[in-house]
């Protein structure tokens, strides 16, 4: 929790230094760089306007909101920074991710179900894994 507070203070300071204008500024948490974002018409995910790569988690430096790029959901205080400098979104409750033939569902009880093409994987909270393939 302390890391998130320090991170948010850093982003707020960054926003102050860059100045205020009418245009929103975004920072990709993966790269730490200021980017422009747009919505991909095929997937619905937010992407970097320049590279056309998906943006997982980014910060709007005007509103100070942290945003999940796949859904556009504001996820303030729901991210974790890891020792290697990466960030992950810690969703409350059930979470679903769908991308073409890949589907992942994290249930409220901690069980995870993954479908990747013809392969189905279930990972239970206790670590037991079941794999079914056609």
N, CA, C and O of each residue as an XYZ file, in Angstrom:
536
protein
N       0.829     -1.185      0.000
C       0.000      0.000      0.000
C       0.876      1.251      0.000
O       0.549      2.246     -0.647
N       1.999      1.192      0.736
C       2.897      2.334      0.789
C       3.466      2.628     -0.599
O       3.624      3.788     -0.980
N       3.774      1.562     -1.355
C       4.322      1.739     -2.702
C       3.328      2.439     -3.607
O       3.717      3.265     -4.433
N       2.044      2.121     -3.464
C       1.023      2.749     -4.302
C       0.917      4.232     -3.970
O       0.779      5.062     -4.868
N       0.981      4.571     -2.673
C       0.898      5.980     -2.283
C       2.088      6.756     -2.827
O       1.927      7.872     -3.321
N       3.282      6.176     -2.741
C       4.476      6.830     -3.272
C       4.337      6.991     -4.779
O       4.684      8.035     -5.332
N       3.832      5.962     -5.438
C       3.636      6.022     -6.881
C       2.676      7.145     -7.246
O       2.966      7.931     -8.148
N       1.541      7.234     -6.566
C       0.551      8.263     -6.878
C       1.124      9.657     -6.642
O       0.843     10.575     -7.413
N       1.925      9.830     -5.587
C       2.561     11.126     -5.344
C       3.526     11.467     -6.475
O       3.623     12.626     -6.878
N       4.240     10.466     -6.990
C       5.156     10.677     -8.100
C       4.403     11.119     -9.344
O       4.824     12.049    -10.033
N       3.287     10.453     -9.634
C       2.481     10.819    -10.800
C       1.932     12.233    -10.646
O       1.914     13.001    -11.607
N       1.483     12.581     -9.434
C       0.951     13.926     -9.202
C       2.045     14.973     -9.415
O       1.792     16.026    -10.000
N       3.249     14.688     -8.947
C       4.358     15.615     -9.147
C       4.683     15.739    -10.634
O       4.955     16.836    -11.123
N       4.656     14.627    -11.344
C       4.894     14.636    -12.787
C       3.874     15.527    -13.482
O       4.229     16.324    -14.350
N       2.611     15.392    -13.102
C       1.552     16.192    -13.712
C       1.773     17.681    -13.443
O       1.540     18.514    -14.319
N       2.217     18.010    -12.243
C       2.463     19.399    -11.888
C       3.607     19.976    -12.720
O       3.525     21.102    -13.210
N       4.679     19.189    -12.876
C       5.849     19.651    -13.620
C       5.529     19.834    -15.096
O       6.020     20.777    -15.716
N       4.713     18.951    -15.673
C       4.401     19.045    -17.102
C       3.451     20.187    -17.408
O       3.279     20.552    -18.571
N       2.832     20.757    -16.384
C       1.935     21.890    -16.597
C       0.528     21.447    -16.922
O       0.281     20.277    -17.215
N      -0.377     22.377    -16.868
C      -1.783     22.061    -17.116
C      -2.213     22.677    -18.436
O      -1.902     23.832    -18.728
N      -2.932     21.891    -19.230
C      -3.587     22.425    -20.420
C      -4.853     21.621    -20.647
O      -5.184     20.749    -19.845
N      -5.559     21.901    -21.723
C      -6.845     21.258    -21.958
C      -6.727     19.809    -22.401
O      -7.704     19.066    -22.305
N      -5.576     19.384    -22.879
C      -5.405     18.031    -23.402
C      -4.929     17.086    -22.294
O      -4.022     17.416    -21.530
N      -5.563     15.891    -22.218
C      -5.138     14.898    -21.236
C      -3.785     14.313    -21.638
O      -3.476     14.178    -22.821
N      -3.003     13.977    -20.644
C      -1.727     13.306    -20.848
C      -1.806     11.945    -20.183
O      -2.406     11.797    -19.118
N      -1.206     10.966    -20.809
C      -1.238      9.605    -20.291
C       0.180      9.076    -20.144
O       1.058      9.388    -20.947
N       0.394      8.265    -19.103
C       1.675      7.620    -18.880
C       1.441      6.111    -18.863
O       0.640      5.607    -18.077
N       2.147      5.399    -19.736
C       2.094      3.944    -19.784
C       2.937      3.420    -18.619
O       4.130      3.712    -18.539
N       2.324      2.651    -17.720
C       3.071      2.163    -16.565
C       4.126      1.131    -16.938
O       5.090      0.942    -16.196
N       3.961      0.468    -18.065
C       4.962     -0.518    -18.490
C       6.258      0.170    -18.894
O       7.344     -0.307    -18.566
N       6.149      1.304    -19.614
C       7.338      1.991    -20.129
C       7.707      3.237    -19.337
O       8.857      3.676    -19.358
N       6.714      3.814    -18.628
C       6.950      5.061    -17.908
C       6.957      6.275    -18.815
O       7.279      7.379    -18.375
N       6.603      6.080    -20.091
C       6.635      7.174    -21.054
C       5.253      7.789    -21.246
O       4.228      7.124    -21.094
N       5.255      9.091    -21.589
C       4.018      9.778    -21.924
C       3.576      9.309    -23.304
O       4.375      9.261    -24.239
N       2.300      8.965    -23.424
C       1.777      8.439    -24.686
C       0.430      9.073    -25.007
O      -0.198      9.696    -24.150
N       0.001      8.909    -26.236
C      -1.367      9.220    -26.648
C      -2.065      7.872    -26.797
O      -1.466      6.918    -27.293
N      -3.319      7.784    -26.374
C      -4.046      6.521    -26.466
C      -5.275      6.680    -27.338
O      -5.829      7.770    -27.482
N      -5.687      5.556    -27.917
C      -6.922      5.497    -28.688
C      -7.502      4.106    -28.512
O      -6.804      3.176    -28.109
N      -8.783      3.972    -28.815
C      -9.457      2.691    -28.674
C      -9.317      1.888    -29.959
O      -9.607      2.394    -31.043
N      -8.871      0.633    -29.843
C      -8.769     -0.266    -30.982
C     -10.178     -0.704    -31.366
O     -10.914     -1.230    -30.531
N     -10.557     -0.490    -32.621
C     -11.925     -0.792    -33.061
C     -12.207     -2.292    -33.119
O     -13.367     -2.698    -33.053
N     -11.177     -3.119    -33.241
C     -11.375     -4.571    -33.300
C     -11.522     -5.192    -31.918
O     -12.430     -5.992    -31.692
N     -10.633     -4.831    -30.986
C     -10.624     -5.467    -29.664
C     -11.342     -4.656    -28.597
O     -11.809     -5.212    -27.603
N     -11.434     -3.345    -28.795
C     -12.013     -2.478    -27.777
C     -11.002     -2.054    -26.730
O     -11.331     -1.272    -25.838
N      -9.756     -2.563    -26.820
C      -8.706     -2.216    -25.870
C      -8.134     -0.846    -26.205
O      -8.181     -0.409    -27.355
N      -7.601     -0.183    -25.212
C      -6.883      1.063    -25.452
C      -5.488      0.700    -25.956
O      -4.838     -0.207    -25.439
N      -5.044      1.437    -26.985
C      -3.732      1.178    -27.564
C      -2.934      2.466    -27.642
O      -3.495      3.562    -27.631
N      -1.624      2.322    -27.721
C      -0.734      3.448    -27.926
C      -0.962      3.948    -29.346
O      -0.797      3.180    -30.294
N      -1.335      5.202    -29.517
C      -1.652      5.758    -30.833
C      -0.485      5.676    -31.807
O      -0.690      5.528    -33.012
N       0.726      5.771    -31.299
C       1.906      5.760    -32.163
C       2.319      4.342    -32.556
O       2.544      4.070    -33.735
N       2.421      3.429    -31.573
C       2.917      2.073    -31.845
C       1.815      1.083    -32.182
O       2.081      0.016    -32.735
N       0.567      1.436    -31.849
C      -0.615      0.567    -32.035
C      -0.558     -0.688    -31.150
O      -1.280     -1.653    -31.400
N       0.290     -0.677    -30.130
C       0.391     -1.776    -29.177
C      -0.619     -1.559    -28.045
O      -0.868     -0.418    -27.655
N      -1.210     -2.655    -27.506
C      -2.139     -2.505    -26.380
C      -1.445     -1.895    -25.160
O      -0.266     -2.148    -24.911
N      -2.189     -1.094    -24.413
C      -1.683     -0.487    -23.181
C      -2.423     -1.151    -22.023
O      -3.636     -0.998    -21.885
N      -1.685     -1.891    -21.189
C      -2.317     -2.630    -20.091
C      -2.842     -1.709    -19.005
O      -4.030     -1.726    -18.685
N      -1.958     -0.910    -18.443
C      -2.324     -0.004    -17.351
C      -1.678      1.343    -17.641
O      -0.486      1.420    -17.938
N      -2.479      2.409    -17.552
C      -1.934      3.734    -17.787
C      -2.560      4.729    -16.824
O      -3.593      4.462    -16.210
N      -1.912      5.882    -16.705
C      -2.357      6.920    -15.781
C      -2.715      8.167    -16.575
O      -1.951      8.613    -17.432
N      -3.891      8.728    -16.278
C      -4.294     10.016    -16.828
C      -3.730     11.058    -15.870
O      -4.203     11.183    -14.740
N      -2.717     11.808    -16.314
C      -2.058     12.753    -15.408
C      -2.880     13.998    -15.144
O      -2.551     14.776    -14.249
N      -3.951     14.204    -15.910
C      -4.836     15.345    -15.661
C      -5.787     15.036    -14.510
O      -5.997     15.868    -13.628
N      -6.367     13.817    -14.526
C      -7.333     13.440    -13.487
C      -6.695     12.632    -12.365
O      -7.311     12.417    -11.321
N      -5.452     12.181    -12.582
C      -4.717     11.346    -11.626
C      -5.353      9.968    -11.449
O      -5.196      9.336    -10.404
N      -6.067      9.508    -12.466
C      -6.687      8.187    -12.411
C      -5.794      7.153    -13.071
O      -5.157      7.422    -14.089
N      -5.754      5.968    -12.478
C      -5.084      4.816    -13.062
C      -6.161      4.028    -13.797
O      -7.230      3.776    -13.241
N      -5.890      3.634    -15.046
C      -6.912      3.043    -15.900
C      -6.429      1.704    -16.453
O      -5.280      1.571    -16.873
N      -7.328      0.710    -16.447
C      -7.047     -0.600    -17.022
C      -7.378     -0.547    -18.506
O      -8.533     -0.328    -18.871
N      -6.383     -0.745    -19.368
C      -6.524     -0.556    -20.799
C      -7.481     -1.496    -21.497
O      -8.004     -1.156    -22.558
N      -7.729     -2.673    -20.934
C      -8.624     -3.612    -21.613
C     -10.093     -3.242    -21.443
O     -10.920     -3.547    -22.302
N     -10.411     -2.587    -20.337
C     -11.813     -2.268    -20.077
C     -12.083     -0.771    -19.987
O     -13.231     -0.347    -20.112
N     -11.054      0.030    -19.774
C     -11.236      1.457    -19.575
C     -11.676      1.789    -18.155
O     -11.997      2.936    -17.846
N     -11.688      0.776    -17.297
C     -12.131      0.950    -15.918
C     -11.067      1.684    -15.097
O      -9.877      1.385    -15.203
N     -11.505      2.645    -14.279
C     -10.606      3.323    -13.351
C     -10.292      2.344    -12.228
O     -11.199      1.835    -11.570
N      -9.009      2.082    -12.010
C      -8.586      1.058    -11.044
C      -7.681      1.637     -9.957
O      -6.763      0.967     -9.483
N      -7.943      2.873     -9.571
C      -7.145      3.494     -8.510
C      -7.082      2.572     -7.299
O      -8.086      1.971     -6.915
N      -5.915      2.463     -6.707
C      -5.682      1.662     -5.497
C      -5.914      0.172     -5.705
O      -6.075     -0.559     -4.728
N      -5.935     -0.301     -6.949
C      -6.124     -1.727     -7.220
C      -4.956     -2.314     -7.996
O      -5.093     -3.368     -8.617
N      -3.806     -1.645     -7.969
C      -2.644     -2.168     -8.669
C      -1.537     -2.467     -7.678
O      -1.486     -1.910     -6.582
N      -0.659     -3.355     -8.089
C       0.481     -3.713     -7.270
C       1.741     -3.517     -8.088
O       1.818     -3.952     -9.237
N       2.730     -2.861     -7.495
C       4.030     -2.729     -8.147
C       4.932     -3.817     -7.592
O       5.056     -3.978     -6.378
N       5.560     -4.563     -8.491
C       6.424     -5.669     -8.104
C       7.880     -5.216     -8.073
O       8.223     -4.153     -8.591
N       8.736     -6.043     -7.453
C      10.147     -5.696     -7.302
C      10.844     -5.457     -8.635
O      11.787     -4.669     -8.707
N      10.388     -6.133     -9.695
C      11.018     -5.970    -11.013
C      10.527     -4.723    -11.746
O      10.924     -4.481    -12.886
N       9.662     -3.923    -11.096
C       9.184     -2.683    -11.683
C       7.912     -2.817    -12.499
O       7.420     -1.827    -13.042
N       7.369     -4.027    -12.594
C       6.129     -4.218    -13.336
C       4.929     -3.980    -12.430
O       5.037     -4.007    -11.204
N       3.784     -3.748    -13.062
C       2.543     -3.506    -12.338
C       1.512     -4.535    -12.758
O       1.484     -4.964    -13.911
N       0.658     -4.933    -11.812
C      -0.465     -5.807    -12.137
C      -1.721     -5.232    -11.514
O      -1.684     -4.548    -10.491
N      -2.824     -5.531    -12.158
C      -4.139     -5.097    -11.699
C      -4.722     -6.196    -10.832
O      -4.879     -7.332    -11.280
N      -5.038     -5.866     -9.613
C      -5.629     -6.810     -8.669
C      -7.120     -6.536     -8.609
O      -7.567     -5.650     -7.881
N      -7.885     -7.296     -9.374
C      -9.332     -7.078     -9.461
C     -10.032     -7.611     -8.217
O      -9.684     -8.671     -7.696
N     -11.017     -6.864     -7.754
C     -11.879     -7.338     -6.680
C     -12.947     -8.212     -7.301
O     -13.568     -7.833     -8.294
N     -13.161     -9.379     -6.721
C     -14.220    -10.253     -7.219
C     -13.843    -10.934     -8.507
O     -12.666    -11.161     -8.784
N     -14.849    -11.258     -9.295
C     -14.653    -12.007    -10.526
C     -14.094    -11.116    -11.633
O     -14.471     -9.952    -11.766
N     -13.183    -11.693    -12.427
C     -12.590    -10.951    -13.525
C     -12.560    -11.849    -14.757
O     -12.271    -13.041    -14.648
N     -12.857    -11.288    -15.925
C     -12.823    -12.029    -17.180
C     -11.924    -11.307    -18.168
O     -11.924    -10.079    -18.257
N     -11.150    -12.106    -18.916
C     -10.317    -11.576    -19.986
C     -10.607    -12.410    -21.224
O     -10.544    -13.638    -21.169
N     -10.924    -11.764    -22.337
C     -11.201    -12.459    -23.585
C     -10.372    -11.822    -24.689
O     -10.379    -10.603    -24.862
N      -9.661    -12.654    -25.428
C      -8.854    -12.168    -26.538
C      -8.804    -13.253    -27.602
O      -8.023    -14.199    -27.497
N      -9.631    -13.116    -28.618
C      -9.720    -14.075    -29.718
C     -10.096    -15.455    -29.179
O     -11.191    -15.616    -28.639
N      -9.222    -16.454    -29.312
C      -9.502    -17.809    -28.833
C      -9.111    -18.012    -27.369
O      -9.308    -19.097    -26.822
N      -8.564    -16.986    -26.737
C      -8.098    -17.086    -25.350
C      -9.122    -16.453    -24.413
O      -9.549    -15.316    -24.615
N      -9.506    -17.208    -23.386
C     -10.418    -16.683    -22.368
C      -9.889    -17.071    -20.998
O      -9.440    -18.197    -20.789
N      -9.946    -16.134    -20.076
C      -9.502    -16.382    -18.702
C     -10.533    -15.802    -17.767
O     -10.973    -14.665    -17.937
N     -10.922    -16.589    -16.771
C     -11.905    -16.134    -15.797
C     -11.357    -16.425    -14.400
O     -11.058    -17.570    -14.060
N     -11.234    -15.375    -13.606
C     -10.832    -15.520    -12.210
C     -12.094    -15.348    -11.384
O     -12.710    -14.283    -11.382
N     -12.471    -16.408    -10.682
C     -13.717    -16.389     -9.934
C     -13.526    -15.799     -8.539
O     -12.404    -15.686     -8.046
N     -14.640    -15.426     -7.914
C     -14.603    -14.846     -6.569
C     -13.872    -15.738     -5.566
O     -13.198    -15.241     -4.663
N     -14.007    -17.054     -5.729
C     -13.396    -17.982     -4.773
C     -11.910    -18.229     -5.029
O     -11.274    -18.975     -4.284
N     -11.346    -17.612     -6.072
C      -9.927    -17.761     -6.358
C      -9.609    -18.771     -7.438
O      -8.471    -18.822     -7.906
N     -10.577    -19.579     -7.851
C     -10.361    -20.531     -8.934
C     -10.174    -19.775    -10.245
O     -10.757    -18.712    -10.452
N      -9.349    -20.343    -11.128
C      -9.085    -19.730    -12.423
C      -9.439    -20.732    -13.507
O      -9.047    -21.897    -13.434
N     -10.183    -20.281    -14.518
C     -10.513    -21.105    -15.675
C      -9.942    -20.427    -16.910
O     -10.139    -19.233    -17.132
N      -9.220    -21.225    -17.719
C      -8.609    -20.706    -18.931
C      -9.026    -21.591    -20.099
O      -8.977    -22.817    -20.003
N      -9.429    -20.979    -21.180
C      -9.703    -21.694    -22.421
C      -8.842    -21.069    -23.491
O      -8.947    -19.874    -23.770
N      -7.982    -21.886    -24.096
C      -7.085    -21.423    -25.138
C      -7.240    -22.362    -26.324
O      -6.628    -23.429    -26.372
N      -8.066    -21.950    -27.282
C      -8.354    -22.829    -28.418
C      -9.129    -24.046    -27.957
O     -10.220    -23.917    -27.402
N      -8.573    -25.228    -28.184
C      -9.221    -26.480    -27.790
C      -8.806    -26.964    -26.405
O      -9.249    -28.029    -25.975
N      -7.977    -26.217    -25.703
C      -7.479    -26.618    -24.384
C      -8.201    -25.852    -23.284
O      -8.342    -24.630    -23.345
N      -8.656    -26.598    -22.271
C      -9.285    -25.991    -21.104
C      -8.440    -26.314    -19.880
O      -8.031    -27.458    -19.680
N      -8.183    -25.299    -19.066
C      -7.379    -25.465    -17.857
C      -8.160    -24.893    -16.685
O      -8.718    -23.799    -16.771
N      -8.194    -25.642    -15.592
C      -8.812    -25.142    -14.364
C      -7.754    -25.213    -13.269
O      -7.184    -26.271    -13.004
N      -7.507    -24.081    -12.646
C      -6.552    -24.006    -11.542
C      -7.348    -23.637    -10.299
O      -7.894    -22.539    -10.192
N      -7.401    -24.562     -9.380
C      -8.167    -24.316     -8.160
C      -7.338    -23.523     -7.171
O      -6.113    -23.460     -7.272
N      -8.019    -22.922     -6.220
C      -7.387    -22.057     -5.228
C      -6.232    -22.762     -4.511
O      -5.235    -22.130     -4.163
N      -6.372    -24.079     -4.292
C      -5.339    -24.840     -3.586
C      -4.163    -25.226     -4.487
O      -3.213    -25.863     -4.032
N      -4.229    -24.836     -5.773
C      -3.131    -25.106     -6.706
C      -3.358    -26.316     -7.596
O      -2.602    -26.526     -8.545
N      -4.374    -27.115     -7.317
C      -4.659    -28.277     -8.146
C      -5.032    -27.813     -9.560
O      -5.867    -26.926     -9.740
N      -4.392    -28.435    -10.554
C      -4.609    -28.038    -11.944
C      -5.188    -29.200    -12.736
O      -4.715    -30.332    -12.636
N      -6.217    -28.908    -13.525
C      -6.836    -29.898    -14.409
C      -6.764    -29.358    -15.819
O      -7.102    -28.201    -16.070
N      -6.310    -30.223    -16.765
C      -6.183    -29.806    -18.151
C      -6.983    -30.772    -19.019
O      -6.846    -31.990    -18.903
N      -7.823    -30.207    -19.892
C      -8.579    -30.992    -20.872
C      -8.244    -30.469    -22.245
O      -8.238    -29.261    -22.484
N      -7.962    -31.397    -23.154
C      -7.635    -31.000    -24.517
C      -8.353    -31.922    -25.496
O      -8.484    -33.121    -25.251
N      -8.820    -31.350    -26.613
C      -9.500    -32.145    -27.631
C      -8.519    -32.806    -28.537
O      -8.913    -33.519    -29.460
